[in-house]
Amino acid sequence: MNGAGGETIFGAAGASRLAARRRRGAAPLGKQEEAMKTKAGIGLSQVQAVYSGPEGELWELLMGQQIHIGGFKASMDLAERAKIAPGTKGIDLCCCSGAGMRFLVRFRGVAAMTGVDATPAVVEAGRRRCREEGLAEKIAFILKDATASGLPDGAADFVWGEDAWCYVADKAKLVAEAARLVKPGGTIAFTDWIEGTPALSAAEADRYLAFMKFPSIQDLGGYRSLLEQAGCEVLVAEDTKRFAPYCDLYIRMIDMQLTSDALRILGWDTAVLQGLAGEMMFMKGLADAGKIAQGLFIARKR
């Protein structure tokens, strides 16, 4: 990414700043300082359509109700590292049907959870599942845009998210909302699908974002910057290294065991399933190359 005369696209001052960061051993510039990869034409309505239809049902077939890479083990890992304690109160931004909240109440002793999601179908499913599991008194759902929840400042001991913030276009606004909602000294803990290293090419990003219905994709440095700008101390920002093996697992599950179940969801259309399998193989190639990853982030509000 060099311009005329060998200068970076940031100019001489930018080149000097980059060199200074390298000398200090600082993290690479994130997506707030470079151009974050985006996909035009993907917004909230497209994401709502995914989780109100067969795509959402297919993801739940592959991942279970905990629709994130790593399932129970990943949730426990995040909760333990974030020190989510019994008796605390949390907010799950982009909570889907609330599986993460049910996990926290059951296995971490969390006293109360409030989930925020903008898709009516998953909020309805979440409320039903909480009633069926006897957890409705401890778990509430709000049908709102996660970047503007309307909940009071400092309402939570912690804010939680699992592989869902990738669906939000304005990630700066989302992180700022998380920081607003958590009390001083409280924790923001989340995982998300991020861009890895090496970076995606423009063509790869366009295809990947279109398939996943992501309006944009952040990276480790980008989320770190957003958290710091929102007044948080970043304690952990790392690649979990789970993406590639789990991507392989999902492909093998469809091929070896769940073919008929997937076809049922897709109206028995084998051509559609073959197309989805092709996109999954493309995604696996990106994951194997390290170009996409699952990031894990833990931050403390100052």
Secondary structure by P-SEA (a helix, b strand, c coil): cccccccccccaaaaaaaaaaaaacccccccccccccccccccaaaaaaaaacaaaaaaaaacccccccccaaaaaaaaaaacccccbbbbbccccccaaaaaaaccccccbbbbbbccaaaaaaaaaaaaaacccccbbbbbccccccccccccccbbbbcccccccccaaaaaaaaaaaccccbbbbbcccccccccccaaaaaaaaaaacccccccaaaaaaaaaaacccccccccccccaaaaaaaaaaaacccaaaaaaaacccaaaaaaaaaaaaaaaaaaaaccbbbbbbbbbcc
